[in-house]
């Protein structure tokens, strides 16, 4: 044969050899099937299952001097399948061990512990006395095939001698194949559930599920559940039989929540359940489960789903401002959160913070909750400003003087206790007509200024959001009435003037209106009526004239209106 022909023939043989090795390697990666689970030993040895236990042989004895600590030579782990025509295949763990037989050894113990549940299963093998006498010093190989496992399970395998000699042990971790493995995905019924297709119809509030058909596949269970430590029922359990005409199932739900999941599993013993959570990013509904208890004045929140983060109380100092957290109000959001003695102010809110962001809910914005108000007027001495508090019930208040800084919080340096006033003999429960319940007089030199803020809050509550007024433009002390108010009072016929939000706010900022009415701040009408000067915009009615109530004190909100009004 010519040299070139011999060369081509050699290359052909190499190619065939390479293909054979590749094919053998490919098939060696496939999961083998067994017909029975059991125990086998190498030829010439007689061994048997002695007993099965679900606890480790935890006590050990010192090995004899003649025994090497390497008497256990190797530990090999692999997955095998046991298949039945109607039920599909189940997974088993094969444990292959080798040791040098010593006269003091009676057998081996192999234990498998789930790293998730800590559940332990042990198999104990004994070598017959005759084999021990005849085969001392020989290598013994043992195969255990009866460890039942689940797909994607993480295990810790321990191999020990019988009796258990201290320090003579082999350990190994093992991870069982999951449905991404071709053999497992094709033959294990638990993987069929992962092939379910589903769609969410938000307009009808239903989850539509398509169960695939597969030869020999079992019946399937489907349900919606709330996933906590276990998945709790949140809907009807539906069974789809193998001979069902329709494989489409409709599962209704009431609300989208991140832990609302679709759970499916085959109708076989000890089947693995698979969950898919189509609303895992819909967290908005979690923050609305807020309740206020008027009797205990407690504010509580309880998550409908597991939450990792924290909750705190916060307050809004003004429109568009960040919600500032109250001191000592942060709580973990793992379960029910409750705050006792909470002030029902509209600017008091709950702030929820997680790794995904933060959310703010303000439950007291509704008018049905009782609130108090703070106003600032001239004091009778005219050298002071009077901070007056109006409340539907007797309440304790404090006032704090603060100065603005570039960054929050404000620099607060002085705290004053409000003086309570006798309750009115007749109270209508209306903050616009009832007299104040407490007041504090502050020297005008301390209260007036572009960077000064006055904060007032309740002291009879554990958690109270302050009301805050800043940048008070007080004018001169000898002007008894603001220019607009004086002009209005001198008019002989009723006349009104609108203080518009844009012009007034641009000139002086949000002055003289309580925090509850930030949304209406500057649309206030000043007019004269039968009883004298009054403001007719109720949310901001800080100045009032009533018979036998003394002179009307003009609020600072109208001391210096914008030019042109």
Buried (B, 14 or more C-beta within 10 A) or exposed (E): EEEEEEEEEEEEEEEEEEEEEEEEEEEEEEBEEBEEBEBBBBEEBBBEBBEEBEEBBEEBEEBEEEBEEEBBEEBEBEBBBBEEEEBBBBBBBBBBBBBBBBEBBBBBBBBBBBEEEEEBBBBBBBBBEEBBEEBEEEEBBBBBBBBEBBBBBEBBBBBBBBBBBEEBBBEEEBEBBBBEBEBBBEBBBBBBBBBBEBEBEEEEEBBBBBBEEEEEBBBBBBBBBBBEEEBEEBBEEBEBEBEBEEBEBEBEBEEBBBBBBBBBBBBBEEBBBBBBBBBBEBBEBBBEEBEBEEEEBBBBBEBBBBBEBBBBBBBBBBEEEEBBBBEEBBBEBEEEBBBEBBBBBBBBBBBBBBEEEBBBBBBBBEEEBBBBBBBBBBBEEEEBBBBBBBBBEEBBBBBBBBEBEEEEEBEEEEEBEBEBBEEEEEEEEEBBBBBBBBBBBBEBEBBBBEEBBBBBBBEEBBBBBBBBBBBBBBBEBEBEBBEBBBEBBEEEEEEEBBBBBEBBBEBBBBBBBBBBBBEBBBBBEBBBEEEEBBBEBEBBBBBBBEEEEEEBBBBBBBBBBBEEE
